[in-house]
Amino acid sequence: MHRFLLTLGLALLSLVFAAGCREKSASPAGARGSSADPQVVEVVPLVRRDLSETINLIGSLQANESAELRAEIGGLVRAILFDEGQKVETGDVLLKIDDAELKAQLEQVAARFKLAELNVTRSENLSESRTIPQSEYDRARSEFAAAKAELEVLKLRLAKTEVKAPFSGVVGARTISPGDYLTPSTAISRIDDLSRMKISFPVPERYLAKVHPGNLVRATVRVGGVSQREKTIEGEVYFVSVTIERSIRASEVKAILNDPDATLRPGMFANVELVLDVRKQVLTVPEAAILADARGVQIVVVGQKEGKAVARFVPVTTGLRSRGLVEVTPVATELAEGTEVVASGVGALILFPGAPLAPKPLREQFAHQP
């Protein structure tokens, strides 16, 4: 009996102690202290800026013009008049093919042409005096025309014994030497025009509707040899292929680069940023400031109530996203540029309309750099 009474007494004491603790923790003073403390939040001003929609791609540099040098006629190489890697101008003679036989034929045809010219002159004089029949005069004119045409053909063939630079550029390595026999299919060398550079890159078909000549391109390449550095060069799209490659579901796009570095070479790898669209002077907030829940998309701005900062939830629609920023448009109310917006953690903070706030500027390391 004594043991039973002792156990009952201890149980009653435990119940009394627990009830006292619950009453203390739920006291009105404690509740007032937690609700009255303002929530510290980091804020940024609502800013109007130009926002760009971009995609990142991989491209390759190309020369402005590039061509394989070939002879138009066959023959022995008599002289090579360029050095590998040499800069040449349009029309410079780069290679000479043996032309001795053609020169001999030219002299032969030139003599025949001279005779035909004399005959046609004589026939004209006789024709005027009706001394010779019209048929002989016509034959003389025909022989003269044939000799003239043959002479022009030989002059053209003789000119083709010289291989000339089709445009100004840098000549590459040669594949022949003096004494080799060339045919029109023999590649002599390659010439590249490096006065300006182009870049070629594939664009996925889902973006092609926004790609057209005039789009801005930023190409980032590594230059500088041993002490390499990254260089970003802007350019402009000038060509969009109308064909989509079935294997990669993309179309080839080409752009011309502005003021390329002298160390750039055709075939170099480049990271390409293609600007698809630019929205002018739109309201923007950091992506972390967007709150999406069952009520829709909202941002939390710093309002004023009785001279104190409080949370105000503003429904918005979102638009373009770029580099950590989001375009926002208020649904029902107007928002002025410079309005302070809770910049981060809106989904994790305990916020509700009218909640007291203690706004602080967003820490520098998290601030967006436009």
ChimeraX attribute file (.defattr): number of C-alpha atoms within 10 A of each C-alpha:
attribute: neighborCount
match mode: 1-to-1
recipient: residues
	/A:1	5
	/A:2	6
	/A:3	7
	/A:4	8
	/A:5	9
	/A:6	10
	/A:7	10
	/A:8	10
	/A:9	10
	/A:10	10
	/A:11	10
	/A:12	10
	/A:13	10
	/A:14	10
	/A:15	10
	/A:16	10
	/A:17	10
	/A:18	11
	/A:19	10
	/A:20	10
	/A:21	10
	/A:22	10
	/A:23	10
	/A:24	12
	/A:25	11
	/A:26	10
	/A:27	10
	/A:28	10
	/A:29	10
	/A:30	11
	/A:31	11
	/A:32	10
	/A:33	9
	/A:34	9
	/A:35	11
	/A:36	10
	/A:37	12
	/A:38	15
	/A:39	18
	/A:40	12
	/A:41	20
	/A:42	18
	/A:43	23
	/A:44	23
	/A:45	19
	/A:46	21
	/A:47	17
	/A:48	16
	/A:49	14
	/A:50	14
	/A:51	22
	/A:52	17
	/A:53	15
	/A:54	18
	/A:55	13
	/A:56	13
	/A:57	15
	/A:58	16
	/A:59	24
	/A:60	20
	/A:61	23
	/A:62	23
	/A:63	21
	/A:64	17
	/A:65	16
	/A:66	18
	/A:67	15
	/A:68	14
	/A:69	23
	/A:70	19
	/A:71	21
	/A:72	17
	/A:73	16
	/A:74	17
	/A:75	18
	/A:76	17
	/A:77	20
	/A:78	17
	/A:79	15
	/A:80	16
	/A:81	12
	/A:82	16
	/A:83	14
	/A:84	12
	/A:85	14
	/A:86	12
	/A:87	15
	/A:88	21
	/A:89	13
	/A:90	11
	/A:91	12
	/A:92	16
	/A:93	16
	/A:94	18
	/A:95	21
	/A:96	21
	/A:97	25
	/A:98	18
	/A:99	18
	/A:100	10
	/A:101	9
	/A:102	15
	/A:103	15
	/A:104	11
	/A:105	14
	/A:106	20
	/A:107	13
	/A:108	12
	/A:109	19
	/A:110	18
	/A:111	13
	/A:112	19
	/A:113	21
	/A:114	13
	/A:115	15
	/A:116	21
	/A:117	19
	/A:118	14
	/A:119	17
	/A:120	21
	/A:121	16
	/A:122	13
	/A:123	23
	/A:124	18
	/A:125	13
	/A:126	15
	/A:127	17
	/A:128	10
	/A:129	9
	/A:130	11
	/A:131	10
	/A:132	14
	/A:133	11
	/A:134	15
	/A:135	10
	/A:136	13
	/A:137	19
	/A:138	15
	/A:139	14
	/A:140	20
	/A:141	19
	/A:142	14
	/A:143	18
	/A:144	22
	/A:145	16
	/A:146	14
	/A:147	21
	/A:148	18
	/A:149	14
	/A:150	18
	/A:151	20
	/A:152	15
	/A:153	13
	/A:154	18
	/A:155	15
	/A:156	11
	/A:157	16
	/A:158	19
	/A:159	15
	/A:160	17
	/A:161	22
	/A:162	21
	/A:163	22
	/A:164	21
	/A:165	20
	/A:166	17
	/A:167	17
	/A:168	18
	/A:169	23
	/A:170	20
	/A:171	24
	/A:172	19
	/A:173	13
	/A:174	16
	/A:175	11
	/A:176	15
	/A:177	13
	/A:178	13
	/A:179	13
	/A:180	13
	/A:181	15
	/A:182	19
	/A:183	14
	/A:184	13
	/A:185	12
	/A:186	16
	/A:187	15
	/A:188	21
	/A:189	16
	/A:190	19
	/A:191	25
	/A:192	21
	/A:193	20
	/A:194	20
	/A:195	14
	/A:196	17
	/A:197	23
	/A:198	22
	/A:199	27
	/A:200	20
	/A:201	19
	/A:202	20
	/A:203	24
	/A:204	14
	/A:205	15
	/A:206	9
	/A:207	12
	/A:208	17
	/A:209	8
	/A:210	10
	/A:211	19
	/A:212	16
	/A:213	13
	/A:214	13
	/A:215	16
	/A:216	20
	/A:217	23
	/A:218	21
	/A:219	24
	/A:220	18
	/A:221	21
	/A:222	17
	/A:223	17
	/A:224	13
	/A:225	8
	/A:226	6
	/A:227	7
	/A:228	10
	/A:229	10
	/A:230	10
	/A:231	15
	/A:232	17
	/A:233	16
	/A:234	18
	/A:235	23
	/A:236	21
	/A:237	21
	/A:238	14
	/A:239	16
	/A:240	17
	/A:241	15
	/A:242	10
	/A:243	11
	/A:244	16
	/A:245	14
	/A:246	8
	/A:247	6
	/A:248	11
	/A:249	13
	/A:250	19
	/A:251	19
	/A:252	17
	/A:253	21
	/A:254	23
	/A:255	26
	/A:256	23
	/A:257	22
	/A:258	14
	/A:259	12
	/A:260	19
	/A:261	16
	/A:262	12
	/A:263	9
	/A:264	18
	/A:265	17
	/A:266	17
	/A:267	13
	/A:268	14
	/A:269	16
	/A:270	21
	/A:271	17
	/A:272	24
	/A:273	20
	/A:274	24
	/A:275	19
	/A:276	18
	/A:277	15
	/A:278	12
	/A:279	13
	/A:280	11
	/A:281	12
	/A:282	17
	/A:283	22
	/A:284	25
	/A:285	25
	/A:286	21
	/A:287	16
	/A:288	16
	/A:289	22
	/A:290	23
	/A:291	21
	/A:292	13
	/A:293	9
	/A:294	5
	/A:295	8
	/A:296	10
	/A:297	17
	/A:298	22
	/A:299	23
	/A:300	24
	/A:301	24
	/A:302	24
	/A:303	20
	/A:304	14
	/A:305	11
	/A:306	6
	/A:307	7
	/A:308	12
	/A:309	19
	/A:310	24
	/A:311	24
	/A:312	21
	/A:313	19
	/A:314	19
	/A:315	20
	/A:316	19
	/A:317	14
	/A:318	16
	/A:319	14
	/A:320	16
	/A:321	18
	/A:322	17
	/A:323	14
	/A:324	13
	/A:325	18
	/A:326	22
	/A:327	24
	/A:328	22
	/A:329	18
	/A:330	15
	/A:331	13
	/A:332	9
	/A:333	10
	/A:334	9
	/A:335	14
	/A:336	12
	/A:337	13
	/A:338	12
	/A:339	14
	/A:340	21
	/A:341	25
	/A:342	28
	/A:343	25
	/A:344	21
	/A:345	14
	/A:346	18
	/A:347	13
	/A:348	8
	/A:349	11
	/A:350	9
	/A:351	18
	/A:352	12
	/A:353	13
	/A:354	15
	/A:355	18
	/A:356	23
	/A:357	21
	/A:358	16
	/A:359	20
	/A:360	13
	/A:361	14
	/A:362	17
	/A:363	10
	/A:364	8
	/A:365	7
	/A:366	9
	/A:367	13
	/A:368	13
	/A:369	8
	/A:370	10
